[in-house]
């Protein structure tokens, strides 16, 4: 059961990451989230069209720190 829950959590993270990539692509083409969602919905991308309208769930920008890596 634990494996299945971890799998579902992994899928949720992957979907959230994919959605943010699509959001960034839409912004690169000067589309608002709403415009992109309507366009995606019209071509059958229902899940990402709906997801793009919600606040981001993941941080796609890598966090850079001046702190040294801890020794393992």
N, C-alpha and C positions, 0 to 999 in steps of 0.2 A: 504493500500500500504506500509506503514511504517513497519508493521509486516512482510511482505514478504521480504522486503529489509534486515531487521534484521535477518530473517531466513537464507537468502542467505549468509550474512556476517558470521553467525555462522557456516554454512556448510563450507565456505572457510577456516575459522580458524581451524575447526576440520580436514579437509583434509590436511592442512599444518602441523598440529601437528602429524597426522598419518604418513605423508611422512617422517617427521624427525625421528619418531620412527623406521620406516623401514630403513632409512639411518644408524642409530646407530646400528641396528641389523646386517646390511650388514657389517659394519666396525668391529663388534665383531667377524664376521666370516672371517675377512681379505679379504673382497671383496671391490674393488673400486666401486665408484658410477656407473661407466660405466659397470663393470661386473655385478653388481646387476641389473641394468636396462635391460641388455640383457637377463638375466635369468628370471626376472619378465615378460618381454615382451613375452618370449617364452611360459610362462604358462598363458597368458591371463590377466595379471595385467597391462593393458596398461596405465591407468591413473597414477598410482604410478611410473611405469617405466619411464614415460615421466617427471613426477614431480621431481623425485629424481635427475635428471640432472641439475636442476635449483638451485640457491642459496637458503638457508633456509629462510623461511618467518616468522618463529616463534622461540622464545627462549625456548627450552625444559628444560633447566637447571634453577632451581629455583634461583631467585636472593636473596641472603642472605645479610642482612644489620645489622650493629651494632647499627643503629639508633632505638630508642624506637618507638613502635607503637603509632601513635597519638590517643589521647582520642576521642572517638566518641561522 
